Amino acid sequence: MLSLKDSLAVLKRTKALLEGHFILSSGLHSSKYVQCAKLLSFPYLSKKICLSLSKKIKKKFKKIDLILAPAMGGIIIGYEIGRLLGKETIFCERVKGKFRLRRGFFIKKNSKVLVIEDVITTGKSSLECVKLIKKAKAKNIGFACIINRSNKKTLKIKNKTIISQLKIDIPTYKKKKLPLSLKKIPISSPGSRYLK
């Protein structure tokens, strides 16, 4: 499996680790943003990270029937992990602000479903996916992501396994508790949650 050092080297080489003032999909503010789209735009470099993550997933979860990825960030990583593991992979997308299954996708009753994202900070998108899984009377077995930047204060996922290629500790802040250094930097919102 790929080491943390080598994984970070791939992030830096693909310019996927950005610095500035960002509002994350969770609504929290941060001085760093991991733009996995940049990483995944170099398949010949990101394949090492995806292969390593797929091995971790295979080691942890003995039975996976389906992979569910939230659009936009999870689609490519979900597809690639599904390809590596030989598993059916579908995605959900926002319709009027809520995740829905479209395009003929469905979750079979009693199936074991793994939710895959690019980055997990609070787990909000992942938990929205879990609602779809429960509605289908299927079982969420856990979560996987390229980058886990959650911490005990921000993470809303409880009592479930999160498998990640990299666990990165990047501080996040609520709007009312921004450090002065961050207040001076123009805000950027690179995520897809609020796209119209």
URKA-V244511 format. One record per backbone hydrogen bond with DSSP energy under -0.5 kcal/mol. NH is the residue of the N-H (numbers start at 1). CO is the residue of the C=O. E is the energy in kcal/mol with one decimal. If there is no record, write none. Layout:
{{NH/CO/E} {NH/CO/E}}
This chain:
{{7/3/-2.5} {8/4/-2.7} {9/5/-1.8} {10/6/-1.7} {11/7/-2.0} {12/8/-2.5} {13/9/-2.5} {14/10/-2.0} {15/12/-1.1} {16/11/-2.7} {17/11/-0.6} {18/16/-0.8} {18/33/-3.4} {20/31/-2.3} {21/186/-0.6} {22/30/-2.9} {23/188/-2.4} {24/22/-0.6} {24/28/-3.1} {27/24/-2.3} {29/173/-3.4} {30/22/-2.1} {31/171/-0.5} {33/18/-2.1} {35/16/-3.4} {35/33/-0.8} {36/34/-1.2} {38/35/-1.4} {39/35/-1.2} {40/36/-3.2} {41/37/-0.8} {42/39/-1.6} {45/42/-1.8} {46/42/-2.9} {47/43/-1.6} {48/45/-0.9} {49/45/-0.5} {50/46/-2.5} {51/47/-2.6} {52/48/-2.1} {53/49/-2.5} {54/50/-2.6} {55/51/-1.8} {56/52/-1.8} {57/53/-2.4} {58/54/-2.5} {59/55/-2.0} {60/56/-1.8} {61/57/-3.1} {62/60/-0.7} {65/112/-2.6} {66/112/-1.7} {67/88/-2.1} {68/114/-2.6} {69/90/-2.1} {70/116/-0.6} {71/92/-2.5} {74/70/-2.3} {75/72/-1.5} {77/73/-0.5} {78/74/-2.8} {79/75/-2.4} {80/76/-2.6} {81/77/-2.6} {82/78/-2.5} {83/79/-2.5} {84/80/-2.4} {85/81/-2.4} {86/82/-1.2} {87/82/-2.4} {88/65/-0.5} {90/67/-2.7} {92/69/-2.0} {93/100/-2.3} {95/98/-2.8} {98/95/-1.5} {100/93/-2.2} {102/100/-0.5} {105/102/-2.3} {108/106/-0.5} {110/137/-2.4} {111/108/-1.7} {113/111/-0.6} {113/139/-3.5} {114/66/-2.5} {115/142/-2.0} {116/68/-2.2} {117/144/-2.5} {120/147/-2.3} {127/123/-2.6} {128/124/-1.7} {129/125/-1.7} {130/126/-1.8} {131/127/-1.3} {132/128/-1.0} {133/129/-1.8} {134/130/-2.9} {135/131/-2.3} {136/132/-1.4} {137/134/-1.8} {138/133/-2.4} {139/111/-3.1} {141/113/-2.3} {141/139/-0.6} {142/113/-0.7} {143/161/-2.7} {144/115/-2.3} {145/163/-2.2} {146/117/-0.8} {146/118/-0.9} {147/118/-2.4} {148/166/-3.0} {149/120/-2.6} {149/147/-0.7} {155/151/-2.7} {156/122/-3.5} {157/122/-0.6} {163/143/-2.7} {164/162/-0.5} {165/145/-1.2} {165/146/-0.6} {166/146/-2.2} {168/148/-1.7} {168/166/-0.6} {170/168/-1.0} {171/169/-0.5} {173/29/-2.5} {177/174/-2.0} {178/175/-0.9} {182/179/-0.9} {183/179/-1.8} {184/180/-1.2} {185/182/-1.4} {188/21/-2.4} {191/23/-0.5} {195/192/-1.5}}
